[in-house]
């Protein structure tokens, strides 16, 4: 029995390419609800049917931005279809990534603790 050879890291390469192409496509969107968006990561399902796109927003309302991106998902997917050399372009699901928000909060807490300790010394 012959096994189909899979290409190592193909999912990661495709996710990376989707992230790069989406960044360019999102900049072309004219929706005012989409502020300064940074794509943090893309996770593609093993069957390439779905992709979770994690983003952060520097300027703008998170909920409105997430709604606008998900409304534009079909348009963005079409743009990817023209750019990517793969048979199946995944359905896009945009999700706000709280990682940078949490990191900033943690950093502020550490800074606060350090300044309190410095005053006590």
C-alpha positions in Angstrom: 0.0 0.0 0.0 1.4 3.4 -1.0 1.1 6.3 1.4 0.5 9.8 0.1 3.5 11.9 1.1 2.5 15.0 2.9 4.6 18.2 2.6 6.1 19.0 6.0 5.0 22.3 7.5 2.6 23.0 4.6 -0.2 24.1 6.9 2.2 26.6 8.6 3.4 27.9 5.2 -0.2 28.4 4.0 -1.2 30.1 7.3 1.8 32.4 7.0 0.9 33.2 3.3 -2.7 33.8 4.3 -1.6 36.2 7.1 0.6 38.2 4.7 -1.9 38.4 1.9 -4.8 39.2 4.3 -2.8 42.1 5.8 -2.5 43.7 2.3 -6.2 43.0 1.5 -7.5 44.4 4.7 -5.6 47.7 4.1 -7.7 48.0 0.9 -11.0 47.8 2.7 -12.9 51.0 2.9 -15.0 50.2 6.0 -14.6 53.0 8.6 -15.2 50.4 11.4 -11.9 48.8 10.6 -9.2 50.7 12.4 -5.5 50.0 12.6 -5.6 46.2 12.5 -2.6 43.9 13.0 -3.0 40.2 12.2 -1.3 38.3 15.1 -1.8 34.7 13.8 -3.7 32.5 11.5 -4.7 28.9 12.4 -5.8 26.8 9.5 -7.8 23.6 10.1 -6.2 20.3 8.9 -8.6 20.1 6.0 -8.0 23.7 5.0 -11.7 24.4 5.2 -11.5 27.1 7.9 -9.0 29.6 9.2 -9.1 31.5 12.5 -7.6 34.9 12.0 -6.4 36.5 15.3 -6.1 40.3 15.2 -5.4 43.2 17.4 -6.6 46.8 17.0 -4.4 49.8 17.8 -7.1 52.3 17.0 -10.8 51.6 16.8 -13.7 49.7 18.5 -12.8 46.0 18.9 -16.4 44.7 18.5 -17.2 46.9 15.5 -13.9 46.0 13.9 -14.5 42.3 14.5 -18.0 42.5 13.0 -16.7 44.4 10.0 -13.9 41.9 9.3 -16.3 39.0 9.6 -18.7 40.8 7.2 -15.9 41.3 4.7 -14.7 37.7 5.1 -16.2 36.6 1.8 -14.7 39.5 -0.1 -11.3 38.8 1.6 -11.6 35.1 0.8 -12.2 36.0 -2.9 -9.0 38.1 -2.8 -7.1 35.2 -1.3 -8.5 32.9 -3.9 -6.9 35.0 -6.6 -3.5 35.2 -4.8 -3.0 31.7 -3.3 -2.0 28.7 -5.4 -4.2 26.2 -3.5 -7.3 24.4 -4.4 -9.3 25.1 -1.2 -9.2 28.6 0.3 -10.5 28.4 3.8 -13.5 30.2 5.2 -12.2 33.0 7.3 -13.2 33.6 11.0 -11.9 36.8 12.6 -11.3 36.8 16.3 -9.9 39.5 18.5 -6.6 38.5 20.1 -6.4 39.7 23.7 -2.7 38.6 24.1 -1.2 42.0 23.5 -3.8 43.6 25.7 -3.0 41.2 28.5 0.7 41.7 28.1 0.3 45.5 28.4 -1.8 45.0 31.6 0.8 42.7 33.0 3.6 45.1 32.2 1.7 47.9 33.9 1.3 45.8 37.0 5.0 44.9 37.1 5.9 48.5 36.7 3.5 49.5 39.5 4.9 46.9 41.8 8.5 47.9 41.0 7.8 51.6 41.7 6.0 50.7 45.0 9.1 48.6 46.0 11.4 51.5 45.1 9.5 53.9 47.3 9.6 51.5 50.2 13.4 51.0 49.9 
